[in-house]
Amino acid sequence: MRLDGRRTSSNVSDRRGSTGRRLGIGGGIVGVIIVAVLTLLNGGNIGDVVSNIVQQGGFETAGSQPRELDAEDQRLFDLASKVLAGTEDVWTREFQRRGWGTYECPKMVIYSGSVSSGCGTGTSQMGPFYCSADETVYIDLDFFRDMESNIGAGGDFAYAYVIAHEVGHHVQHLLGTLDDAHSAMSRMSERESNRMSVRLELQADFYAGVWAALDNEMFGSLEPGDAERAIEAASKIGDDYLQRKATGREVPDSFNHGRSAQRVAWLKKGLATGDPLQGDTFTPAYEDL
């Protein structure tokens, strides 16, 4: 991904080294770790994830000393800041073009270990998440290293996809989609609530693809192989893939992010169209997503 010469965002706060103790998942349950990490990849609910982990294996605390930041840490920080700036440029223009009002840029907090947010305490094991209560994206940059080592999904554009997806939830928040969906979910059965969550997540994947297409249009940011890396990442964070990896089987009624094929399809649609108006994941029948 070409980011040389690009501006950095002024909305990034660096909190690395300011956290205390790190929460670690106990019990050696690798599948639980994978599911927990990826559950919040696209803005899931922190409280639900913590509850699920406690039920399946619990937490154990371990002291965490801030490690010295190296060149790769700084490179990833710069990448995150430049990608966030790119989302600001793209979505500011799109909100103006579409008559959606003024785009209010989200904040981004780069942290290490654990962090306090408007949605509760987040940990590095949970992965990046968006909190609508404080309109902030939270990321521990070690997650990008883990993406490559744990699920084989590396590369700068794959990391950019993660950030753009979280910003996609912010777009949903500004348009009222996120709050409307969450309100509806509070009145639904668990099965139907999970299905509504899938619709939200697939639209955020689509918005990430739209951002990539428009960012490339504005800045020529994509290089050969970039799209394939993001698609590979999407294919490895589907609920079906993760459940099979964790338990050897699928439980479709528990899916809340979508199958790998669905996530890939909506990301590719965003990349192909660059048109945010073509991302209606709420009208089609659930089986047709």
ZADO-1210 file (C-alpha; in nm, 4 decimals, padded with zeros to 6 digits):
<atoms>
<atom x="00.0000" y="00.0000" z="00.0000" code="MET" pos="1"/>
<atom x="00.1406" y="00.3391" z="-00.1016" code="ARG" pos="2"/>
<atom x="00.1349" y="00.5778" z="00.1924" code="LEU" pos="3"/>
<atom x="00.4569" y="00.7729" z="00.1390" code="ASP" pos="4"/>
<atom x="00.3992" y="01.1461" z="00.1605" code="GLY" pos="5"/>
<atom x="00.0495" y="01.1073" z="00.2980" code="ARG" pos="6"/>
<atom x="-00.0613" y="01.3226" z="00.5887" code="ARG" pos="7"/>
<atom x="-00.1154" y="01.1797" z="00.9348" code="THR" pos="8"/>
<atom x="-00.4358" y="01.2330" z="01.1304" code="SER" pos="9"/>
<atom x="-00.4491" y="01.4798" z="01.4180" code="SER" pos="10"/>
<atom x="-00.7168" y="01.2638" z="01.5832" code="ASN" pos="11"/>
<atom x="-00.4826" y="00.9924" z="01.7090" code="VAL" pos="12"/>
<atom x="-00.3947" y="00.9571" z="02.0757" code="SER" pos="13"/>
<atom x="-00.0968" y="00.7429" z="02.1770" code="ASP" pos="14"/>
<atom x="-00.1581" y="00.5738" z="02.5127" code="ARG" pos="15"/>
<atom x="00.1024" y="00.3023" z="02.4826" code="ARG" pos="16"/>
<atom x="00.2893" y="00.2515" z="02.8053" code="GLY" pos="17"/>
<atom x="00.0170" y="00.4198" z="03.0111" code="SER" pos="18"/>
<atom x="-00.1744" y="00.1028" z="03.0989" code="THR" pos="19"/>
<atom x="-00.1275" y="-00.1072" z="03.4068" code="GLY" pos="20"/>
<atom x="-00.1903" y="-00.4808" z="03.4219" code="ARG" pos="21"/>
<atom x="-00.2632" y="-00.6909" z="03.1166" code="ARG" pos="22"/>
<atom x="-00.5527" y="-00.9356" z="03.1138" code="LEU" pos="23"/>
<atom x="-00.4711" y="-01.2772" z="02.9753" code="GLY" pos="24"/>
<atom x="-00.7056" y="-01.5623" z="02.8899" code="ILE" pos="25"/>
<atom x="-00.6414" y="-01.8626" z="03.1086" code="GLY" pos="26"/>
<atom x="-00.6947" y="-02.2313" z="03.0514" code="GLY" pos="27"/>
<atom x="-00.4981" y="-02.2659" z="02.7293" code="GLY" pos="28"/>
<atom x="-00.8152" y="-02.2573" z="02.5195" code="ILE" pos="29"/>
<atom x="-00.6728" y="-02.1542" z="02.1839" code="VAL" pos="30"/>
<atom x="-01.0115" y="-02.1501" z="02.0136" code="GLY" pos="31"/>
<atom x="-01.1520" y="-01.9115" z="02.2735" code="VAL" pos="32"/>
<atom x="-00.8585" y="-01.6792" z="02.2154" code="ILE" pos="33"/>
<atom x="-00.9150" y="-01.6778" z="01.8412" code="ILE" pos="34"/>
<atom x="-01.2872" y="-01.6123" z="01.8751" code="VAL" pos="35"/>
<atom x="-01.2362" y="-01.3411" z="02.1365" code="ALA" pos="36"/>
<atom x="-00.9736" y="-01.1625" z="01.9287" code="VAL" pos="37"/>
<atom x="-01.1863" y="-01.1580" z="01.6175" code="LEU" pos="38"/>
<atom x="-01.5224" y="-01.0951" z="01.7854" code="THR" pos="39"/>
<atom x="-01.4252" y="-00.7354" z="01.8448" code="LEU" pos="40"/>
<atom x="-01.2402" y="-00.6976" z="01.5167" code="LEU" pos="41"/>
<atom x="-01.5434" y="-00.5217" z="01.3756" code="ASN" pos="42"/>
<atom x="-01.6867" y="-00.3365" z="01.6697" code="GLY" pos="43"/>
<atom x="-01.8499" y="-00.6118" z="01.8754" code="GLY" pos="44"/>
<atom x="-01.9759" y="-00.5639" z="02.2300" code="ASN" pos="45"/>
<atom x="-01.6988" y="-00.5809" z="02.4878" code="ILE" pos="46"/>
<atom x="-01.9219" y="-00.6909" z="02.7726" code="GLY" pos="47"/>
<atom x="-02.0565" y="-00.9861" z="02.5745" code="ASP" pos="48"/>
<atom x="-01.7080" y="-01.0995" z="02.4788" code="VAL" pos="49"/>
<atom x="-01.5816" y="-01.0837" z="02.8358" code="VAL" pos="50"/>
<atom x="-01.8872" y="-01.2757" z="02.9546" code="SER" pos="51"/>
<atom x="-01.8354" y="-01.5452" z="02.6927" code="ASN" pos="52"/>
<atom x="-01.4669" y="-01.5836" z="02.7757" code="ILE" pos="53"/>
<atom x="-01.5387" y="-01.6106" z="03.1482" code="VAL" pos="54"/>
<atom x="-01.7964" y="-01.8817" z="03.0778" code="GLN" pos="55"/>
<atom x="-01.5565" y="-02.0766" z="02.8563" code="GLN" pos="56"/>
<atom x="-01.2295" y="-02.0435" z="03.0397" code="GLY" pos="57"/>
<atom x="-01.2015" y="-01.7372" z="03.2549" code="GLY" pos="58"/>
<atom x="-00.9343" y="-01.4745" z="03.2994" code="PHE" pos="59"/>
<atom x="-00.6074" y="-01.4750" z="03.4789" code="GLU" pos="60"/>
<atom x="-00.4088" y="-01.1608" z="03.5382" code="THR" pos="61"/>
<atom x="-00.0437" y="-01.1235" z="03.4738" code="ALA" pos="62"/>
<atom x="00.1861" y="-00.8317" z="03.5226" code="GLY" pos="63"/>
<atom x="00.2792" y="-00.6431" z="03.2078" code="SER" pos="64"/>
<atom x="00.5798" y="-00.4191" z="03.1801" code="GLN" pos="65"/>
<atom x="00.5732" y="-00.1714" z="02.8904" code="PRO" pos="66"/>
<atom x="00.8242" y="-00.2906" z="02.6319" code="ARG" pos="67"/>
<atom x="01.0524" y="-00.0575" z="02.4452" code="GLU" pos="68"/>
<atom x="00.8977" y="00.0482" z="02.1147" code="LEU" pos="69"/>
<atom x="01.0935" y="-00.0512" z="01.8064" code="ASP" pos="70"/>
<atom x="01.0999" y="00.0674" z="01.4447" code="ALA" pos="71"/>
<atom x="00.8134" y="-00.1635" z="01.3478" code="GLU" pos="72"/>
<atom x="00.5991" y="-00.0199" z="01.6275" code="ASP" pos="73"/>
<atom x="00.6564" y="00.3269" z="01.4889" code="GLN" pos="74"/>
<atom x="00.5897" y="00.2118" z="01.1331" code="ARG" pos="75"/>
<atom x="00.2571" y="00.0589" z="01.2323" code="LEU" pos="76"/>
<atom x="00.1666" y="00.3718" z="01.4278" code="PHE" pos="77"/>
<atom x="00.2359" y="00.5862" z="01.1210" code="ASP" pos="78"/>
<atom x="00.0372" y="00.3461" z="00.9034" code="LEU" pos="79"/>
<atom x="-00.2639" y="00.3616" z="01.1364" code="ALA" pos="80"/>
<atom x="-00.2477" y="00.7408" z="01.1500" code="SER" pos="81"/>
<atom x="-00.2226" y="00.7752" z="00.7718" code="LYS" pos="82"/>
<atom x="-00.5031" y="00.5273" z="00.7094" code="VAL" pos="83"/>
<atom x="-00.7260" y="00.7132" z="00.9552" code="LEU" pos="84"/>
<atom x="-00.6423" y="01.0361" z="00.7710" code="ALA" pos="85"/>
<atom x="-00.7411" y="00.8658" z="00.4465" code="GLY" pos="86"/>
<atom x="-01.0786" y="00.7689" z="00.5922" code="THR" pos="87"/>
<atom x="-01.1250" y="01.1290" z="00.7016" code="GLU" pos="88"/>
<atom x="-01.0590" y="01.2579" z="00.3506" code="ASP" pos="89"/>
<atom x="-01.2812" y="01.0012" z="00.1802" code="VAL" pos="90"/>
<atom x="-01.5793" y="01.0145" z="00.4130" code="TRP" pos="91"/>
<atom x="-01.5707" y="01.3943" z="00.4469" code="THR" pos="92"/>
<atom x="-01.6032" y="01.4166" z="00.0685" code="ARG" pos="93"/>
<atom x="-01.8700" y="01.1462" z="00.0510" code="GLU" pos="94"/>
<atom x="-02.0871" y="01.3033" z="00.3214" code="PHE" pos="95"/>
<atom x="-02.0744" y="01.6313" z="00.1323" code="GLN" pos="96"/>
<atom x="-02.1490" y="01.4661" z="-00.2020" code="ARG" pos="97"/>
<atom x="-02.4394" y="01.2635" z="-00.0636" code="ARG" pos="98"/>
<atom x="-02.5958" y="01.5447" z="00.1370" code="GLY" pos="99"/>
<atom x="-02.5460" y="01.3535" z="00.4591" code="TRP" pos="100"/>
<atom x="-02.4320" y="01.6579" z="00.6534" code="GLY" pos="101"/>
<atom x="-02.0892" y="01.7175" z="00.8042" code="THR" pos="102"/>
<atom x="-01.8676" y="01.4168" z="00.8589" code="TYR" pos="103"/>
<atom x="-01.7513" y="01.4179" z="01.2193" code="GLU" pos="104"/>
<atom x="-01.4170" y="01.2389" z="01.2272" code="CYS" pos="105"/>
<atom x="-01.3726" y="00.9655" z="01.4866" code="PRO" pos="106"/>
<atom x="-01.0854" y="00.9607" z="01.7298" code="LYS" pos="107"/>
<atom x="-00.8352" y="00.6779" z="01.7423" code="MET" pos="108"/>
<atom x="-00.6599" y="00.5571" z="02.0558" code="VAL" pos="109"/>
<atom x="-00.3456" y="00.3463" z="02.0185" code="ILE" pos="110"/>
<atom x="-00.2947" y="00.1547" z="02.3407" code="TYR" pos="111"/>
<atom x="-00.0996" y="-00.1331" z="02.4825" code="SER" pos="112"/>
<atom x="-00.2393" y="-00.4112" z="02.6995" code="GLY" pos="113"/>
<atom x="-00.5687" y="-00.2683" z="02.8207" code="SER" pos="114"/>
<atom x="-00.7607" y="00.0547" z="02.7841" code="VAL" pos="115"/>
<atom x="-01.0573" y="00.2322" z="02.9368" code="SER" pos="116"/>
<atom x="-01.3204" y="00.3425" z="02.6855" code="SER" pos="117"/>
<atom x="-01.6712" y="00.4811" z="02.6861" code="GLY" pos="118"/>
<atom x="-01.7896" y="00.1229" z="02.6305" code="CYS" pos="119"/>
<atom x="-01.5912" y="-00.0300" z="02.9167" code="GLY" pos="120"/>
<atom x="-01.2459" y="-00.1807" z="02.9478" code="THR" pos="121"/>
<atom x="-01.0882" y="-00.3277" z="02.6363" code="GLY" pos="122"/>
<atom x="-00.7856" y="-00.5541" z="02.6193" code="THR" pos="123"/>
<atom x="-00.5376" y="-00.6400" z="02.3480" code="SER" pos="124"/>
<atom x="-00.6739" y="-00.9956" z="02.3367" code="GLN" pos="125"/>
<atom x="-01.0078" y="-00.8590" z="02.2166" code="MET" pos="126"/>
<atom x="-00.8703" y="-00.6853" z="01.9112" code="GLY" pos="127"/>
<atom x="-00.9586" y="-00.3456" z="01.7628" code="PRO" pos="128"/>
<atom x="-01.3037" y="-00.2092" z="01.8390" code="PHE" pos="129"/>
<atom x="-01.5208" y="00.0960" z="01.7801" code="TYR" pos="130"/>
<atom x="-01.7078" y="00.2580" z="02.0683" code="CYS" pos="131"/>
<atom x="-01.9993" y="00.4771" z="01.9612" code="SER" pos="132"/>
<atom x="-02.0335" y="00.6213" z="02.3124" code="ALA" pos="133"/>
<atom x="-01.7104" y="00.8198" z="02.2662" code="ASP" pos="134"/>
<atom x="-01.6878" y="00.7887" z="01.8853" code="GLU" pos="135"/>
<atom x="-01.3428" y="00.6335" z="01.9080" code="THR" pos="136"/>
<atom x="-01.1574" y="00.3454" z="01.7442" code="VAL" pos="137"/>
<atom x="-00.9281" y="00.1569" z="01.9837" code="TYR" pos="138"/>
<atom x="-00.6325" y="-00.0467" z="01.8587" code="ILE" pos="139"/>
<atom x="-00.3408" y="-00.2277" z="02.0181" code="ASP" pos="140"/>
<atom x="-00.0949" y="-00.2423" z="01.7289" code="LEU" pos="141"/>
<atom x="00.0316" y="-00.5826" z="01.8429" code="ASP" pos="142"/>
<atom x="-00.2937" y="-00.7115" z="01.6975" code="PHE" pos="143"/>
<atom x="-00.1551" y="-00.6557" z="01.3495" code="PHE" pos="144"/>
<atom x="00.1427" y="-00.8754" z="01.4306" code="ARG" pos="145"/>
<atom x="-00.0979" y="-01.1362" z="01.5676" code="ASP" pos="146"/>
<atom x="-00.3084" y="-01.1250" z="01.2520" code="MET" pos="147"/>
<atom x="-00.0144" y="-01.2551" z="01.0554" code="GLU" pos="148"/>
<atom x="00.1175" y="-01.5044" z="01.3071" code="SER" pos="149"/>
<atom x="-00.2162" y="-01.6440" z="01.4308" code="ASN" pos="150"/>
<atom x="-00.4426" y="-01.6434" z="01.1255" code="ILE" pos="151"/>
<atom x="-00.1990" y="-01.5851" z="00.8403" code="GLY" pos="152"/>
<atom x="-00.3496" y="-01.2519" z="00.7371" code="ALA" pos="153"/>
<atom x="-00.0725" y="-00.9941" z="00.7090" code="GLY" pos="154"/>
<atom x="00.0217" y="-00.6986" z="00.4946" code="GLY" pos="155"/>
<atom x="-00.0371" y="-00.3257" z="00.5247" code="ASP" pos="156"/>
<atom x="-00.3596" y="-00.3234" z="00.3278" code="PHE" pos="157"/>
<atom x="-00.5016" y="-00.6050" z="00.5405" code="ALA" pos="158"/>
<atom x="-00.4286" y="-00.3866" z="00.8433" code="TYR" pos="159"/>
<atom x="-00.5851" y="-00.0880" z="00.6685" code="ALA" pos="160"/>
<atom x="-00.8962" y="-00.2977" z="00.6042" code="TYR" pos="161"/>
<atom x="-00.9292" y="-00.3589" z="00.9789" code="VAL" pos="162"/>
<atom x="-00.9106" y="00.0138" z="01.0532" code="ILE" pos="163"/>
<atom x="-01.1466" y="00.1030" z="00.7687" code="ALA" pos="164"/>
<atom x="-01.3964" y="-00.1525" z="00.8954" code="HIS" pos="165"/>
<atom x="-01.4005" y="00.0044" z="01.2406" code="GLU" pos="166"/>
<atom x="-01.4448" y="00.3469" z="01.0791" code="VAL" pos="167"/>
<atom x="-01.7296" y="00.1881" z="00.8837" code="GLY" pos="168"/>
<atom x="-01.9065" y="00.1380" z="01.2155" code="HIS" pos="169"/>
<atom x="-01.8538" y="00.5086" z="01.2826" code="HIS" pos="170"/>
<atom x="-02.0181" y="00.5897" z="00.9489" code="VAL" pos="171"/>
<atom x="-02.3092" y="00.3682" z="01.0545" code="GLN" pos="172"/>
<atom x="-02.3247" y="00.5569" z="01.3827" code="HIS" pos="173"/>
<atom x="-02.3364" y="00.8976" z="01.2127" code="LEU" pos="174"/>
<atom x="-02.6072" y="00.7818" z="00.9722" code="LEU" pos="175"/>
<atom x="-02.8160" y="00.6382" z="01.2559" code="GLY" pos="176"/>
<atom x="-02.7862" y="00.2823" z="01.1292" code="THR" pos="177"/>
<atom x="-02.5866" y="00.1545" z="01.4251" code="LEU" pos="178"/>
<atom x="-02.8151" y="00.2934" z="01.6937" code="ASP" pos="179"/>
<atom x="-03.1302" y="00.1793" z="01.5111" code="ASP" pos="180"/>
<atom x="-02.9924" y="-00.1722" z="01.4761" code="ALA" pos="181"/>
<atom x="-02.8844" y="-00.1921" z="01.8385" code="HIS" pos="182"/>
<atom x="-03.2252" y="-00.0690" z="01.9495" code="SER" pos="183"/>
<atom x="-03.3953" y="-00.3360" z="01.7402" code="ALA" pos="184"/>
<atom x="-03.1560" y="-00.6035" z="01.8685" code="MET" pos="185"/>
<atom x="-03.2560" y="-00.5299" z="02.2288" code="SER" pos="186"/>
<atom x="-03.6098" y="-00.6474" z="02.1439" code="ARG" pos="187"/>
<atom x="-03.5106" y="-00.9574" z="01.9461" code="MET" pos="188"/>
<atom x="-03.4393" y="-01.3162" z="02.0325" code="SER" pos="189"/>
<atom x="-03.0723" y="-01.4091" z="02.0526" code="GLU" pos="190"/>
<atom x="-03.0896" y="-01.5759" z="01.7106" code="ARG" pos="191"/>
<atom x="-03.2472" y="-01.2740" z="01.5424" code="GLU" pos="192"/>
<atom x="-03.0158" y="-01.0339" z="01.7266" code="SER" pos="193"/>
<atom x="-02.7162" y="-01.2268" z="01.5944" code="ASN" pos="194"/>
<atom x="-02.8565" y="-01.1993" z="01.2444" code="ARG" pos="195"/>
<atom x="-02.8946" y="-00.8233" z="01.2810" code="MET" pos="196"/>
<atom x="-02.5345" y="-00.8082" z="01.4003" code="SER" pos="197"/>
<atom x="-02.4260" y="-00.9949" z="01.0857" code="VAL" pos="198"/>
<atom x="-02.6010" y="-00.7329" z="00.8728" code="ARG" pos="199"/>
<atom x="-02.4134" y="-00.4562" z="01.0552" code="LEU" pos="200"/>
<atom x="-02.0791" y="-00.6286" z="01.0179" code="GLU" pos="201"/>
<atom x="-02.1229" y="-00.7029" z="00.6485" code="LEU" pos="202"/>
<atom x="-02.2136" y="-00.3409" z="00.5808" code="GLN" pos="203"/>
<atom x="-01.9004" y="-00.2297" z="00.7672" code="ALA" pos="204"/>
<atom x="-01.7002" y="-00.4671" z="00.5449" code="ASP" pos="205"/>
<atom x="-01.8667" y="-00.3062" z="00.2435" code="PHE" pos="206"/>
<atom x="-01.7830" y="00.0440" z="00.3696" code="TYR" pos="207"/>
<atom x="-01.4206" y="-00.0648" z="00.4147" code="ALA" pos="208"/>
<atom x="-01.4167" y="-00.1684" z="00.0493" code="GLY" pos="209"/>
<atom x="-01.5768" y="00.1607" z="-00.0565" code="VAL" pos="210"/>
<atom x="-01.3127" y="00.3514" z="00.1366" code="TRP" pos="211"/>
<atom x="-01.0338" y="00.1552" z="-00.0312" code="ALA" pos="212"/>
<atom x="-01.1735" y="00.2199" z="-00.3794" code="ALA" pos="213"/>
<atom x="-01.2182" y="00.5912" z="-00.3192" code="LEU" pos="214"/>
<atom x="-00.8856" y="00.6312" z="-00.1384" code="ASP" pos="215"/>
<atom x="-00.7176" y="00.4713" z="-00.4377" code="ASN" pos="216"/>
<atom x="-00.9081" y="00.7063" z="-00.6675" code="GLU" pos="217"/>
<atom x="-00.7923" y="01.0078" z="-00.4689" code="MET" pos="218"/>
<atom x="-00.4355" y="00.9035" z="-00.3873" code="PHE" pos="219"/>
<atom x="-00.3369" y="00.6009" z="-00.5974" code="GLY" pos="220"/>
<atom x="-00.2799" y="00.4050" z="-00.2797" code="SER" pos="221"/>
<atom x="-00.3351" y="00.0461" z="-00.3929" code="LEU" pos="222"/>
<atom x="-00.0532" y="-00.1708" z="-00.5194" code="GLU" pos="223"/>
<atom x="-00.0726" y="-00.5095" z="-00.6914" code="PRO" pos="224"/>
<atom x="-00.1753" y="-00.7754" z="-00.4404" code="GLY" pos="225"/>
<atom x="-00.3269" y="-00.5339" z="-00.1889" code="ASP" pos="226"/>
<atom x="-00.6883" y="-00.6243" z="-00.2586" code="ALA" pos="227"/>
<atom x="-00.6035" y="-00.9938" z="-00.2440" code="GLU" pos="228"/>
<atom x="-00.4469" y="-00.9508" z="00.1008" code="ARG" pos="229"/>
<atom x="-00.7566" y="-00.7788" z="00.2376" code="ALA" pos="230"/>
<atom x="-00.9805" y="-01.0449" z="00.0845" code="ILE" pos="231"/>
<atom x="-00.7623" y="-01.3146" z="00.2402" code="GLU" pos="232"/>
<atom x="-00.8014" y="-01.1449" z="00.5784" code="ALA" pos="233"/>
<atom x="-01.1797" y="-01.1261" z="00.5347" code="ALA" pos="234"/>
<atom x="-01.1910" y="-01.4942" z="00.4466" code="SER" pos="235"/>
<atom x="-01.0222" y="-01.5839" z="00.7752" code="LYS" pos="236"/>
<atom x="-01.2451" y="-01.3832" z="01.0077" code="ILE" pos="237"/>
<atom x="-01.5770" y="-01.5354" z="00.9073" code="GLY" pos="238"/>
<atom x="-01.7718" y="-01.6984" z="01.1886" code="ASP" pos="239"/>
<atom x="-01.7742" y="-02.0344" z="01.0096" code="ASP" pos="240"/>
<atom x="-01.3957" y="-02.0325" z="00.9611" code="TYR" pos="241"/>
<atom x="-01.3260" y="-01.9307" z="01.3198" code="LEU" pos="242"/>
<atom x="-01.5703" y="-02.1769" z="01.4719" code="GLN" pos="243"/>
<atom x="-01.4298" y="-02.4645" z="01.2700" code="ARG" pos="244"/>
<atom x="-01.0787" y="-02.3590" z="01.3704" code="LYS" pos="245"/>
<atom x="-01.1767" y="-02.3351" z="01.7363" code="ALA" pos="246"/>
<atom x="-01.4132" y="-02.6300" z="01.7772" code="THR" pos="247"/>
<atom x="-01.4172" y="-02.8260" z="01.4530" code="GLY" pos="248"/>
<atom x="-01.7829" y="-02.7463" z="01.3858" code="ARG" pos="249"/>
<atom x="-02.0199" y="-02.4622" z="01.3004" code="GLU" pos="250"/>
<atom x="-02.3132" y="-02.3215" z="01.4992" code="VAL" pos="251"/>
<atom x="-02.4859" y="-02.0947" z="01.2442" code="PRO" pos="252"/>
<atom x="-02.7405" y="-01.9497" z="01.4874" code="ASP" pos="253"/>
<atom x="-02.4517" y="-01.8077" z="01.6899" code="SER" pos="254"/>
<atom x="-02.2921" y="-01.6287" z="01.3931" code="PHE" pos="255"/>
<atom x="-02.2750" y="-01.2526" z="01.4557" code="ASN" pos="256"/>
<atom x="-02.0220" y="-01.1364" z="01.1962" code="HIS" pos="257"/>
<atom x="-02.1056" y="-01.3445" z="00.8904" code="GLY" pos="258"/>
<atom x="-01.9600" y="-01.6334" z="00.6990" code="ARG" pos="259"/>
<atom x="-01.6236" y="-01.5928" z="00.5287" code="SER" pos="260"/>
<atom x="-01.7888" y="-01.6001" z="00.1864" code="ALA" pos="261"/>
<atom x="-02.0286" y="-01.3244" z="00.2889" code="GLN" pos="262"/>
<atom x="-01.7564" y="-01.1038" z="00.4303" code="ARG" pos="263"/>
<atom x="-01.5454" y="-01.1459" z="00.1194" code="VAL" pos="264"/>
<atom x="-01.8435" y="-01.0768" z="-00.1085" code="ALA" pos="265"/>
<atom x="-01.9399" y="-00.7500" z="00.0609" code="TRP" pos="266"/>
<atom x="-01.5815" y="-00.6281" z="00.0846" code="LEU" pos="267"/>
<atom x="-01.5349" y="-00.7039" z="-00.2866" code="LYS" pos="268"/>
<atom x="-01.8605" y="-00.5251" z="-00.3706" code="LYS" pos="269"/>
<atom x="-01.7384" y="-00.2124" z="-00.1940" code="GLY" pos="270"/>
<atom x="-01.4041" y="-00.2328" z="-00.3735" code="LEU" pos="271"/>
<atom x="-01.5731" y="-00.2814" z="-00.7097" code="ALA" pos="272"/>
<atom x="-01.8370" y="-00.0084" z="-00.6827" code="THR" pos="273"/>
<atom x="-01.6895" y="00.2602" z="-00.4579" code="GLY" pos="274"/>
<atom x="-02.0524" y="00.3585" z="-00.4020" code="ASP" pos="275"/>
<atom x="-02.1752" y="00.3679" z="-00.0407" code="PRO" pos="276"/>
<atom x="-02.5372" y="00.3653" z="-00.1609" code="LEU" pos="277"/>
<atom x="-02.5009" y="00.0069" z="-00.2821" code="GLN" pos="278"/>
<atom x="-02.4340" y="-00.1387" z="00.0622" code="GLY" pos="279"/>
<atom x="-02.7860" y="-00.2187" z="00.1832" code="ASP" pos="280"/>
<atom x="-02.7399" y="-00.5319" z="00.3925" code="THR" pos="281"/>
<atom x="-03.0699" y="-00.4872" z="00.5763" code="PHE" pos="282"/>
<atom x="-03.3304" y="-00.5282" z="00.3007" code="THR" pos="283"/>
<atom x="-03.2272" y="-00.8634" z="00.1464" code="PRO" pos="284"/>
<atom x="-03.3469" y="-01.1873" z="00.3031" code="ALA" pos="285"/>
<atom x="-03.0867" y="-01.3132" z="00.5493" code="TYR" pos="286"/>
<atom x="-03.0217" y="-01.6204" z="00.3337" code="GLU" pos="287"/>
<atom x="-02.9418" y="-01.3920" z="00.0361" code="ASP" pos="288"/>
<atom x="-02.6718" y="-01.1832" z="00.2044" code="LEU" pos="289"/>
</atoms>
